[in-house]
Amino acid sequence: MAVIVRKFATLKREVKSKGFFRMAKIYADRLAVFTLSQIYKFPASWHPPTSMRQYRITVAGIVNSLKPDVVCEVGCGLCSILSRVNSPNRYGYDIDSGVIRAARLLRSSALKLQVGGLSAVALKHIDVLILVNWIHEVSPRDLEMELSRLLPITRYLVLDAIDADNSYGYRYKHDFSFLENRARRVSVTRHPGEGRSFQLFEVIR
Ligand SMILES: C[S@@+](CC[C@H](N)C(=O)[O-])C[C@H]1O[C@@H](n2cnc3c(N)ncnc32)[C@H](O)[C@@H]1O
């Protein structure tokens, strides 16, 4: 009973802060993601809809401002970012084969999607490489090792950094010090309520 009362109070607070129609959209979108996750066997909790987590619109804005010809997102999930990117060549990689199959169903066939991580990327040139909302699971050393191979073919990187005072319990809070002398930080963008920043780096030639 106490749980139901608490959940109802949370819902009431959310409707008050976000508005009824946005909350209705969030619930409908969550149901759609949940249904897909049951069919394609991927964890729904990793893929909250964009109506709920709007940072993807901010990230796509950063990428679009560069007018890129080739964009690659590793850890693309359901392609909520990639589908908002304006570029003739969009490549998405994810280690979860279920989520890639669901993304193929959801998104335009113009997105070239493949199962795999950074080591699977076999492109000759990338204008913008996006790694967002999963690198907090990877140590700086492993991230550096995996990224090193792609730096020579990449112009810009978009990475997310969990705030030092974020208490959510993320494994790694990157400061990207391993990019020193290899890439320069161009901008740091925040999205309300995310507890992280979205950082644009330009690779030094
Ligand atoms: C929270 S989702 C974020 C999806 C997308 N980047 C976004 O922000 O909307 C994280 C995704 O990263 C994928 N992922 C986790 N570790 C990965 C790795 N080492 N290489 C590629 N994808 C990975 C997961 O399977 C999942 O689909």
PDBQT file of the ligand as one rigid body, heavy atoms in Angstrom, charges set to zero:
ROOT
HETATM    1  C1  LIG A 301      21.918   3.876 -22.609  1.00  0.00    +0.000 C 
HETATM    2  S1  LIG A 301      22.043   3.282 -24.261  1.00  0.00    +0.000 S 
HETATM    3  C2  LIG A 301      22.382   4.822 -25.097  1.00  0.00    +0.000 C 
HETATM    4  C3  LIG A 301      22.048   4.765 -26.552  1.00  0.00    +0.000 C 
HETATM    5  C4  LIG A 301      22.362   6.059 -27.305  1.00  0.00    +0.000 C 
HETATM    6  N1  LIG A 301      23.772   6.359 -27.281  1.00  0.00    +0.000 N 
HETATM    7  C5  LIG A 301      21.586   7.201 -26.705  1.00  0.00    +0.000 C 
HETATM    8  O1  LIG A 301      22.180   8.013 -25.974  1.00  0.00    +0.000 OA
HETATM    9  O2  LIG A 301      20.372   7.292 -26.980  1.00  0.00    +0.000 OA
HETATM   10  C6  LIG A 301      23.668   2.537 -24.269  1.00  0.00    +0.000 C 
HETATM   11  C7  LIG A 301      23.902   1.631 -25.481  1.00  0.00    +0.000 C 
HETATM   12  O3  LIG A 301      25.298   1.368 -25.561  1.00  0.00    +0.000 OA
HETATM   13  C8  LIG A 301      25.480   0.014 -25.919  1.00  0.00    +0.000 C 
HETATM   14  N2  LIG A 301      26.844  -0.352 -25.490  1.00  0.00    +0.000 N 
HETATM   15  C9  LIG A 301      27.313  -0.569 -24.238  1.00  0.00    +0.000 A 
HETATM   16  N3  LIG A 301      28.621  -0.857 -24.257  1.00  0.00    +0.000 NA
HETATM   17  C10 LIG A 301      29.004  -0.822 -25.557  1.00  0.00    +0.000 A 
HETATM   18  C11 LIG A 301      30.231  -1.048 -26.230  1.00  0.00    +0.000 A 
HETATM   19  N4  LIG A 301      31.355  -1.362 -25.568  1.00  0.00    +0.000 N 
HETATM   20  N5  LIG A 301      30.273  -0.925 -27.579  1.00  0.00    +0.000 NA
HETATM   21  C12 LIG A 301      29.136  -0.610 -28.270  1.00  0.00    +0.000 A 
HETATM   22  N6  LIG A 301      27.933  -0.407 -27.694  1.00  0.00    +0.000 NA
HETATM   23  C13 LIG A 301      27.866  -0.508 -26.349  1.00  0.00    +0.000 A 
HETATM   24  C14 LIG A 301      24.359  -0.709 -25.204  1.00  0.00    +0.000 C 
HETATM   25  O4  LIG A 301      24.085  -1.958 -25.799  1.00  0.00    +0.000 OA
HETATM   26  C15 LIG A 301      23.213   0.287 -25.354  1.00  0.00    +0.000 C 
HETATM   27  O5  LIG A 301      22.458   0.030 -26.495  1.00  0.00    +0.000 OA
ENDROOT
TORSDOF 0
